[in-house]
């Protein structure tokens, strides 16, 4: 029976020509990635991106555009991914926050530095998202519609 597809989100965050990346341990190796992670069943893609960025870097991410949708299958694990990448600014925390387990830290790297370290990237999606961002690819946030479950919509209507 075929496995499902892991839906993930990523944040492309640029400040002064540098990009916020996370250094994390994956299978005992230190790899670089945009702040990224899995979509949880109860949240929207935007909520997931904000949450993952906060959990992995402590920064408050403000998604402004969709950079793209990326489908990739890891030859190593056989896992298939569908990544939705957003871009926008992020505010640093007032004080250091505890980061997710497995996160070594975060760095601000230039595109050239990331390309030189391509052997360290978690997946080829990292550079593709970056290249699309640098090419000016942007889609409006309203191109994604989150339809809340009936129970969640009823609770929101009641003010809960």
C-alpha positions as CSV (number, residue, x, y, z in Angstrom):
1,X,0.0,0.0,0.0
2,X,1.5,3.4,-1.0
3,X,2.3,5.9,1.8
4,X,0.6,9.3,1.9
5,X,2.3,12.6,1.2
6,X,3.7,14.6,4.0
7,X,2.4,18.2,3.8
8,X,4.9,20.7,5.0
9,X,5.3,24.4,5.1
10,X,8.4,26.6,4.9
11,X,9.2,30.3,5.6
12,X,11.6,32.2,3.3
13,X,12.7,35.2,5.4
14,X,15.1,37.8,4.1
15,X,16.8,40.6,6.1
16,X,19.5,42.7,4.6
17,X,20.3,40.2,1.9
18,X,20.6,37.3,4.3
19,X,18.1,34.4,4.8
20,X,17.0,32.9,8.1
21,X,17.9,29.2,8.1
22,X,17.7,26.6,10.8
23,X,20.5,24.1,11.6
24,X,19.0,20.9,12.8
25,X,20.0,17.3,13.5
26,X,18.4,14.8,11.1
27,X,19.5,11.2,11.5
28,X,22.6,12.3,13.3
29,X,23.6,14.8,10.7
30,X,23.6,18.6,11.0
31,X,21.5,20.0,8.0
32,X,20.3,23.4,7.0
33,X,16.7,24.2,6.1
34,X,14.3,27.1,6.0
35,X,12.1,27.3,9.1
36,X,9.8,24.5,8.1
37,X,7.7,21.6,9.4
38,X,4.6,19.5,9.1
39,X,1.1,20.8,8.9
40,X,-1.0,19.7,11.9
41,X,-4.6,18.5,11.3
42,X,-6.2,21.4,13.2
43,X,-4.3,24.3,11.6
44,X,-4.2,26.2,8.4
45,X,-1.1,26.4,6.2
46,X,-0.5,30.0,7.4
47,X,-0.9,29.0,11.0
48,X,1.6,26.1,10.6
49,X,4.2,28.3,9.0
50,X,4.0,30.9,11.8
51,X,4.1,28.1,14.4
52,X,7.0,26.3,12.9
53,X,9.1,29.5,12.5
54,X,8.4,30.4,16.1
55,X,9.2,26.9,17.4
56,X,12.4,26.6,15.4
57,X,13.8,30.1,15.6
58,X,11.8,32.1,18.2
59,X,11.0,34.7,15.5
60,X,7.5,35.9,14.8
61,X,6.9,35.3,11.1
62,X,4.4,37.4,9.1
63,X,3.5,35.6,5.9
64,X,2.9,38.1,3.0
65,X,3.0,35.9,-0.1
66,X,3.1,32.3,-1.3
67,X,6.4,31.6,-3.0
68,X,5.4,28.2,-4.4
69,X,4.3,24.7,-4.1
70,X,6.9,22.0,-4.2
71,X,6.5,18.2,-4.6
72,X,9.5,16.0,-3.9
73,X,10.2,12.4,-3.1
74,X,13.3,11.4,-1.1
75,X,15.2,8.6,-2.8
76,X,16.8,7.8,0.5
77,X,13.6,7.3,2.6
78,X,10.9,7.0,-0.1
79,X,8.9,9.7,1.7
80,X,7.0,12.1,-0.6
81,X,6.5,15.7,0.4
82,X,4.3,18.6,-0.7
83,X,5.8,21.8,0.6
84,X,4.1,25.2,0.6
85,X,6.6,28.0,0.9
86,X,5.7,31.5,2.1
87,X,7.7,34.7,2.4
88,X,7.6,37.7,4.6
89,X,9.3,39.5,7.4
90,X,10.0,38.1,10.9
91,X,10.6,39.9,14.2
92,X,13.3,38.6,16.5
93,X,12.2,37.6,20.0
94,X,12.8,40.1,22.8
95,X,14.8,37.3,24.6
96,X,16.0,33.9,23.5
97,X,13.3,31.3,23.5
98,X,13.6,27.5,23.8
99,X,13.7,25.9,20.4
100,X,12.3,22.6,19.2
101,X,14.1,19.4,20.0
102,X,16.8,18.7,17.4
103,X,17.3,22.3,16.5
104,X,21.0,23.3,16.9
105,X,20.4,27.0,16.2
106,X,19.6,29.4,13.4
107,X,21.7,31.5,11.1
108,X,21.4,34.4,8.7
109,X,23.1,33.3,5.5
110,X,23.4,34.9,2.0
111,X,22.1,33.0,-1.0
112,X,25.7,32.5,-2.1
113,X,26.6,31.0,1.3
114,X,23.6,28.6,1.1
115,X,24.5,27.5,-2.4
116,X,28.1,26.8,-1.3
117,X,26.7,24.7,1.5
118,X,24.3,22.8,-0.8
119,X,25.7,19.5,0.4
120,X,24.4,20.4,3.9
121,X,20.8,21.2,2.9
122,X,18.0,19.0,4.2
123,X,16.4,18.7,0.7
124,X,16.7,20.2,-2.8
125,X,13.5,22.1,-1.9
126,X,15.5,24.6,0.1
127,X,17.4,26.0,-2.9
128,X,14.4,25.8,-5.2
129,X,12.3,27.9,-2.8
130,X,15.2,30.4,-2.5
131,X,15.7,30.5,-6.3
132,X,12.0,31.1,-6.8
133,X,12.0,33.8,-4.2
134,X,15.0,35.5,-5.7
135,X,13.3,35.3,-9.1
136,X,10.5,37.4,-7.7
137,X,7.8,34.7,-7.8
138,X,5.0,35.7,-5.5
139,X,1.4,34.5,-5.3
140,X,-1.2,36.3,-3.1
141,X,-2.1,34.7,0.2
142,X,-5.8,34.6,-0.9
143,X,-4.8,31.9,-3.5
144,X,-5.0,29.5,-0.5
145,X,-8.4,29.0,1.1
146,X,-8.6,27.3,4.5
147,X,-12.1,25.9,5.1
148,X,-12.5,25.2,8.8
149,X,-14.3,22.0,10.0
150,X,-17.9,22.3,10.8
151,X,-17.2,22.0,14.5
152,X,-14.5,24.7,14.5
153,X,-16.7,27.0,12.5
154,X,-19.6,26.6,14.9
155,X,-17.4,27.2,17.9
156,X,-16.0,30.4,16.2
157,X,-19.5,31.6,15.5
158,X,-20.4,31.1,19.2
159,X,-17.3,33.1,20.2
160,X,-15.2,30.3,21.6
